[in-house]
Amino acid sequence: MTNDDVLDCFREAGALLEGHFILSSGRRSPVFLQKALVFSQPELAERLCKALAKKVTDTFGKIDVVAGPAVGGIIPGYELARQLGCRSIFAERVDGELQFRRGFSIAEGEKILIAEDIVTTGLSFRETVVALGKLPGEVVGGSCVIDRSNGRADVGCKLVSLAQVDFPDYDPDDLPDELKALPPVKPGSRGLA
């Protein structure tokens, strides 16, 4: 699957948005990927994660557990695990830090892959690496459907992405005139109560 094929899946779902968006990181962008619209359609999630599973297997070999951060890593993590024939677990925020709860466990020696939907700054990814560091098993690497940082984000481990894009993003105090002219919208979920 090429970058264009992946973005076509987002277009098909009406999930490639243009305007003035406040990203989870607080930065601003004229493009937003509304991944919830893509992952609400099982056939699109399957198509994307099947292609990602092939890249993951080619890079990391056999995976025992796919682990992702809630909320963005739950559906792609589950579908990726289904394609890889392994378990899927997720971490959730408790008192400001990601933790694996709900009886999720990892055995000594299990190969763990972190899964996310989209990587922008890598913050959720790094937090998942820290949470997994408190458990047995070996984090072999990470995966995402789209690396919005185009390979620049520090995710705390080796990252395999199905697509890499380089959409512009800006500090809110240094916006280009075309963004200043549009009202900002925050379509993401981080920071919502």
Backbone hydrogen bonds in HBPLUS format (Angstrom, degrees):
<---DONOR---> <-ACCEPTOR-->    atom                        ^
c    i                          cat <-CA-CA->   ^        H-A-AA   ^      H-
h    n   atom  resd res      DA  || num        DHA   H-A  angle D-A-AA Bond
n    s   type  num  typ     dist DA aas  dist angle  dist       angle   num
A0005-ASP N   A0002-THR O   3.07 MM   3  5.04 116.1  2.50  94.6 110.1     1
A0006-VAL N   A0002-THR O   3.06 MM   4  6.41 158.9  2.10 155.1 160.0     2
A0007-LEU N   A0003-ASN O   2.94 MM   4  6.23 167.8  1.95 156.1 159.4     3
A0008-ASP N   A0004-ASP O   2.80 MM   4  5.94 142.8  1.94 142.9 153.6     4
A0009-CYS N   A0005-ASP O   3.15 MM   4  6.51 140.7  2.31 140.2 149.3     5
A0009-CYS N   A0006-VAL O   3.03 MM   3  5.22 126.6  2.33 100.0 113.5     6
A0010-PHE N   A0006-VAL O   3.26 MM   4  6.73 149.2  2.36 144.3 152.4     7
A0011-ARG N   A0007-LEU O   2.85 MM   4  6.19 153.0  1.92 146.8 155.0     8
A0012-GLU N   A0008-ASP O   2.80 MM   4  5.95 159.9  1.84 147.2 152.8     9
A0013-ALA N   A0009-CYS O   3.16 MM   4  6.36 142.1  2.31 137.6 146.5    10
A0015-ALA N   A0010-PHE O   2.71 MM   5  4.83 162.7  1.74 159.9 153.8    11
A0014-GLY N   A0011-ARG O   2.89 MM   3  4.93 156.0  1.95 105.9 113.8    12
A0034-GLN N   A0015-ALA O   2.79 MM  19  4.63 150.8  1.87 141.1 145.5    13
A0017-LEU N   A0032-PHE O   2.86 MM  15  5.07 165.6  1.88 168.3 163.9    14
A0032-PHE N   A0017-LEU O   2.97 MM  15  5.07 158.0  2.02 135.5 140.0    15
A0019-GLY N   A0030-PRO O   2.99 MM  11  4.94 154.4  2.06 127.8 133.5    16
A0185-VAL N   A0020-HIS O   2.85 MM 165  6.22 143.0  1.99 146.0 157.3    17
A0021-PHE N   A0029-SER O   2.87 MM   8  5.29 171.4  1.88 160.2 163.0    18
A0029-SER N   A0021-PHE O   2.99 MM   8  5.29 148.9  2.09 141.9 150.6    19
A0022-ILE N   A0185-VAL O   2.77 MM 163  5.90 155.0  1.83 146.9 149.9    20
A0023-LEU N   A0027-ARG O   2.80 MM   4  5.42 165.6  1.82 167.0 170.0    21
A0026-GLY N   A0023-LEU O   2.79 MM   3  5.20 157.0  1.85 114.5 122.5    22
A0028-ARG N   A0170-TYR O   2.80 MM 142  5.01 165.6  1.82 146.6 151.5    23
A0170-TYR N   A0028-ARG O   2.65 MM 142  5.01 150.4  1.73 142.8 153.3    24
A0035-LYS N   A0033-LEU O   2.92 MM   2  5.57 129.2  2.18 108.3  92.9    25
A0037-LEU N   A0034-GLN O   3.00 MM   3  5.94 148.1  2.11 127.4 133.2    26
A0038-VAL N   A0035-LYS O   2.99 MM   3  5.07 122.7  2.33  99.0 113.8    27
A0039-PHE N   A0035-LYS O   2.91 MM   4  6.19 169.1  1.92 165.5 166.8    28
A0040-SER N   A0036-ALA O   3.00 MM   4  5.93 112.4  2.47 133.5 147.0    29
A0041-GLN N   A0038-VAL O   3.13 MM   3  5.72 162.4  2.16 115.5 120.3    30
A0044-LEU N   A0041-GLN O   2.97 MM   3  5.54 128.1  2.25 117.4 130.2    31
A0045-ALA N   A0041-GLN O   3.05 MM   4  6.32 165.9  2.07 157.8 162.4    32
A0046-GLU N   A0042-PRO O   2.84 MM   4  5.94 159.1  1.89 148.1 154.0    33
A0047-ARG N   A0043-GLU O   3.08 MM   4  6.13 158.2  2.13 135.8 141.7    34
A0048-LEU N   A0044-LEU O   2.98 MM   4  6.18 169.6  1.99 157.2 159.1    35
A0049-CYS N   A0045-ALA O   2.91 MM   4  5.96 168.4  1.92 151.3 155.2    36
A0050-LYS N   A0046-GLU O   2.84 MM   4  5.76 148.4  1.94 146.5 154.1    37
A0051-ALA N   A0047-ARG O   3.36 MM   4  6.51 160.8  2.40 140.2 144.4    38
A0052-LEU N   A0048-LEU O   2.96 MM   4  6.25 155.3  2.02 146.9 154.8    39
A0053-ALA N   A0049-CYS O   2.80 MM   4  5.84 153.1  1.87 140.6 147.7    40
A0054-LYS N   A0050-LYS O   3.28 MM   4  6.56 149.4  2.38 141.4 147.7    41
A0055-LYS N   A0051-ALA O   3.34 MM   4  6.72 159.3  2.38 145.5 149.8    42
A0056-VAL N   A0052-LEU O   2.86 MM   4  6.12 159.9  1.90 156.0 162.4    43
A0057-THR N   A0053-ALA O   2.90 MM   4  6.05 167.6  1.91 151.8 154.5    44
A0058-ASP N   A0054-LYS O   2.96 MM   4  6.13 162.0  1.99 149.3 154.7    45
A0059-THR N   A0055-LYS O   3.01 MM   4  6.14 139.8  2.17 140.6 151.1    46
A0059-THR N   A0056-VAL O   3.12 MM   3  5.15 125.2  2.43  94.6 108.8    47
A0060-PHE N   A0056-VAL O   2.70 MM   4  5.75 177.2  1.70 166.7 167.7    48
A0061-GLY N   A0057-THR O   2.95 MM   4  4.51 144.1  2.08 118.4 126.4    49
A0064-ASP N   A0111-LYS O   2.91 MM  47  5.12 154.8  1.97 135.9 144.0    50
A0087-ARG N   A0064-ASP O   3.41 MM  23  6.60 154.5  2.48 150.2 143.1    51
A0065-VAL N   A0111-LYS O   3.10 MM  46  6.39 153.8  2.17 159.3 159.0    52
A0113-LEU N   A0065-VAL O   2.88 MM  48  6.30 160.0  1.92 161.0 167.8    53
A0066-VAL N   A0087-ARG O   2.88 MM  21  6.22 160.4  1.92 147.3 153.5    54
A0089-ILE N   A0066-VAL O   2.86 MM  23  6.30 159.2  1.91 163.1 169.4    55
A0067-ALA N   A0113-LEU O   2.80 MM  46  6.13 161.0  1.83 154.9 161.2    56
A0115-ALA N   A0067-ALA O   2.89 MM  48  5.97 147.6  2.00 132.4 139.7    57
A0068-GLY N   A0089-ILE O   3.16 MM  21  6.67 150.0  2.25 140.0 147.1    58
A0091-ALA N   A0068-GLY O   2.85 MM  23  6.24 152.3  1.93 149.2 158.2    59
A0073-GLY N   A0069-PRO O   2.71 MM   4  4.93 150.1  1.79 177.0 172.1    60
A0070-ALA N   A0091-ALA O   2.72 MM  21  5.79 148.3  1.81 162.9 168.6    61
A0074-ILE N   A0071-VAL O   3.17 MM   3  5.72 164.8  2.20 120.1 124.7    62
A0077-GLY N   A0073-GLY O   2.96 MM   4  5.33 136.0  2.16 122.0 134.8    63
A0078-TYR N   A0074-ILE O   2.89 MM   4  6.01 155.7  1.94 147.5 153.8    64
A0079-GLU N   A0075-ILE O   2.93 MM   4  6.16 175.1  1.94 163.1 163.5    65
A0080-LEU N   A0076-PRO O   2.84 MM   4  5.80 154.8  1.91 142.0 149.7    66
A0081-ALA N   A0077-GLY O   2.93 MM   4  6.02 157.9  1.98 142.5 148.9    67
A0082-ARG N   A0078-TYR O   2.89 MM   4  6.19 152.4  1.97 148.4 156.6    68
A0083-GLN N   A0079-GLU O   3.00 MM   4  6.27 155.0  2.07 144.8 150.8    69
A0084-LEU N   A0080-LEU O   2.89 MM   4  6.15 142.2  2.03 144.6 156.0    70
A0085-GLY N   A0081-ALA O   2.78 MM   4  5.82 118.6  2.16 142.2 157.4    71
A0086-CYS N   A0081-ALA O   3.01 MM   5  5.09 167.2  2.02 139.2 143.1    72
A0085-GLY N   A0082-ARG O   3.35 MM   3  5.11 145.2  2.48  91.6 101.3    73
A0092-GLU N   A0099-GLN O   2.87 MM   7  5.49 159.1  1.92 152.6 150.0    74
A0099-GLN N   A0092-GLU O   2.88 MM   7  5.49 152.1  1.96 137.9 144.5    75
A0094-VAL N   A0097-GLU O   2.78 MM   3  5.41 167.0  1.80 149.7 150.1    76
A0097-GLU N   A0094-VAL O   3.09 MM   3  5.41 169.8  2.10 116.3 119.6    77
A0104-PHE N   A0101-ARG O   2.99 MM   3  5.77 170.9  2.00 129.2 131.8    78
A0110-GLU N   A0107-ALA O   3.12 MM   3  5.71 166.1  2.14 136.4 137.6    79
A0138-GLU N   A0110-GLU O   2.79 MM  28  6.09 166.0  1.81 170.7 171.1    80
A0112-ILE N   A0138-GLU O   2.73 MM  26  5.69 171.7  1.74 153.3 151.5    81
A0140-VAL N   A0112-ILE O   2.87 MM  28  5.84 158.7  1.91 153.6 159.2    82
A0114-ILE N   A0141-GLY O   3.02 MM  27  6.41 167.6  2.04 147.1 149.8    83
A0143-SER N   A0114-ILE O   2.73 MM  29  6.08 134.3  1.94 146.7 161.5    84
A0116-GLU N   A0143-SER O   2.98 MM  27  6.32 141.1  2.13 142.9 155.0    85
A0145-VAL N   A0117-ASP O   2.97 MM  28  5.27 134.2  2.19 125.4 138.4    86
A0146-ILE N   A0117-ASP O   3.18 MM  29  6.66 161.1  2.22 155.0 160.8    87
A0119-VAL N   A0146-ILE O   2.98 MM  27  6.49 156.2  2.04 154.9 162.6    88
A0148-ARG N   A0119-VAL O   2.73 MM  29  5.64 134.3  1.93 151.1 165.0    89
A0126-ARG N   A0122-GLY O   2.90 MM   4  6.13 164.8  1.92 159.8 163.1    90
A0127-GLU N   A0123-LEU O   2.97 MM   4  6.23 158.5  2.02 155.1 161.5    91
A0128-THR N   A0124-SER O   2.95 MM   4  6.16 143.5  2.09 140.9 150.6    92
A0128-THR N   A0125-PHE O   3.05 MM   3  5.08 120.6  2.41  95.0 110.2    93
A0129-VAL N   A0125-PHE O   2.94 MM   4  6.31 152.7  2.01 151.7 159.5    94
A0130-VAL N   A0126-ARG O   3.06 MM   4  6.36 156.4  2.12 147.0 152.5    95
A0131-ALA N   A0127-GLU O   3.02 MM   4  6.29 159.9  2.06 144.2 149.3    96
A0132-LEU N   A0128-THR O   2.90 MM   4  6.09 158.3  1.95 151.6 157.4    97
A0133-GLY N   A0129-VAL O   2.97 MM   4  6.13 134.5  2.18 139.8 152.2    98
A0133-GLY N   A0130-VAL O   3.12 MM   3  5.03 127.8  2.40  93.1 107.2    99
A0134-LYS N   A0131-ALA O   3.29 MM   3  5.69 160.9  2.33 107.1 112.8   100
A0135-LEU N   A0132-LEU O   2.99 MM   3  5.30 164.1  2.01 115.3 119.1   101
A0142-GLY N   A0158-LYS O   2.73 MM  16  6.01 148.7  1.83 162.3 171.5   102
A0160-VAL N   A0142-GLY O   2.88 MM  18  6.16 153.4  1.95 135.7 142.8   103
A0144-CYS N   A0160-VAL O   3.02 MM  16  6.56 139.8  2.18 150.5 156.7   104
A0162-LEU N   A0144-CYS O   3.09 MM  18  6.64 144.6  2.22 147.5 158.2   105
A0163-ALA N   A0145-VAL O   2.99 MM  18  6.30 129.5  2.25 142.0 156.9   106
A0147-ASP N   A0163-ALA O   2.79 MM  16  6.17 164.9  1.81 156.8 160.9   107
A0150-ASN N   A0147-ASP O   3.20 MM   3  5.61 165.4  2.22 111.4 115.5   108
A0165-VAL N   A0147-ASP O   3.08 MM  18  6.33 161.2  2.11 141.8 145.2   109
A0152-ARG N   A0149-SER O   3.21 MM   3  5.21 160.4  2.25 102.8 108.8   110
A0174-ASP N   A0171-ASP O   2.89 MM   3  5.25 165.4  1.91 120.5 124.0   111
A0179-LEU N   A0176-PRO O   3.06 MM   3  5.62 134.9  2.27 113.8 124.9   112
A0180-LYS N   A0176-PRO O   3.09 MM   4  6.39 161.8  2.12 154.4 160.2   113
A0181-ALA N   A0177-ASP O   3.08 MM   4  6.26 139.7  2.25 147.1 156.1   114
A0182-LEU N   A0179-LEU O   2.99 MM   3  5.35 159.8  2.03 113.1 119.6   115
A0192-LEU N   A0189-SER O   3.08 MM   3  5.65 159.1  2.12 140.9 140.3   116
